[in-house]
Amino acid sequence: MTSTSAAAVPNEIDSGTAKKVTLAGCVGIFAELYDNGIFGFMAATLALVFFPDSDNAVLLVFLGYAVSFFFRPLGGIICGHLGDKIGRQRMLVFVILLISVATAAIGVLPTYASIGIAAPALLILLRVLQGFSVGGEAAGAMSFLAEHAPEGKRGRYTSYAQIASFLSLLTGTLIAAGMTAGLGSERMESWGWRIPFLLAVPLGITGIYIRQRISDTPNFLRLQEEGGLSRNPLKEAFSSPEHRRAMLLALFIPLMNGSGYYVLFSYMPTFMNKELHFSKVQGLLVTAASLVCISIAIPYMGAWSDRVGRKRVLATAAIAMAIAGIPCYLLIGTGSVPLAVIGACIMAVIFAGHTGVIHILLVELFPTRVRYSAYGLGYNVSAALFGGTAPLLMTYLIGKTGDVHVPAYYAVLTALGTLIAVSRVKDRAHLPLRDA
């Protein structure tokens, strides 16, 4: 590489560029996670629309929710491979286009009453496309933000993306609650359920427009200039004992996501309505309150990890969840909305210490040459096994045991699993990102 080409790729990112890139990344993540999350929030209504003759309609909807997660590793592999070879920015444009089209298509699907069994089959097919897209989003977006972030501030800058993801869930929650309250059950089941999915169109257009106008990361461009890009990133990752160990850690460190993101937030409205007999609106509003709390707490956790290290923050969150998980679910189970809000908000603040830090820790496990591929595979396999299946597992176990405290036990178990995995990590919070 000549000195001229080397100079074309800056080693340091000025704060203005970092903020612009962070905003662009967050807008895309907001659109992507809204599209993915709205399915969970609308589960009870979708059950009536697509499985009207089944006694296990909600279970079948969550089966469709879970199936899509098993395509996330495929999305992580394909998008990660291409992202490490041709660039993060191109793949981030592609994945948001894919999920926007898939989500909008759900909004125009014929119902079971119109075309019979073909309706739920098409619904699950579109969920598969959503899952593939999200599989390419998480590792790509977080790698993109981290590789643009100023040194010493990677935790804070990448945590903003998690705020965007939870604000997207909050938006979906409020839309679902507002429409359910305003339209009533009959009109929601007739046509109102389509509107939240069709909102993917303007969100997707906005995300694509912004992502097309940002450059790729200095780390990727530097490797590209040097001719240092990997020919086969995933093969290279599997051939290295260090990278294999890191991918295994990327599989188990996110365990707490299963009881946090996918149970505490996505599944909570349905759980409160079906199992605890809150109204649909009450369940959605309790979830909304917890989403506000976690969105406020996340940047503080990210900044804290920049100071004291990722391991300390993650371990503290895991221990706190193991202690508080069951008492908080007992508060939710009282049937009182104020007590449910308190229980959900306590868990939300605790979970912020996990979700606000987990992704930057995973980014730092891998060098730029294989980061998108290896991080994407480990994290998405974890999401498939322990995340997307969580609402289905909770629904099944509660039905079999009659014990509504199953989500509390899951919170404790996954927190302990994360704690054990985190103890095996080398903390790289205060070291530069590696390119190779």
Secondary structure as UniProt FT lines:
FT   HELIX           3..8
FT   HELIX           15..41
FT   HELIX           43..50
FT   TURN            52..53
FT   TURN            55..56
FT   HELIX           57..69
FT   TURN            70..71
FT   HELIX           72..86
FT   HELIX           88..107
FT   HELIX           112..115
FT   TURN            116..117
FT   HELIX           118..148
FT   TURN            151..152
FT   HELIX           154..187
FT   HELIX           188..192
FT   HELIX           194..198
FT   HELIX           200..211
FT   TURN            212..213
FT   HELIX           218..226
FT   HELIX           233..239
FT   HELIX           241..252
FT   TURN            253..254
FT   HELIX           255..259
FT   HELIX           260..267
FT   HELIX           268..274
FT   HELIX           280..308
FT   HELIX           310..332
FT   TURN            333..334
FT   HELIX           337..355
FT   TURN            356..357
FT   HELIX           358..365
FT   TURN            368..370
FT   HELIX           371..382
FT   HELIX           383..387
FT   TURN            388..389
FT   HELIX           390..401
FT   TURN            404..405
FT   HELIX           406..422
FT   TURN            423..424
FT   TURN            429..430
//
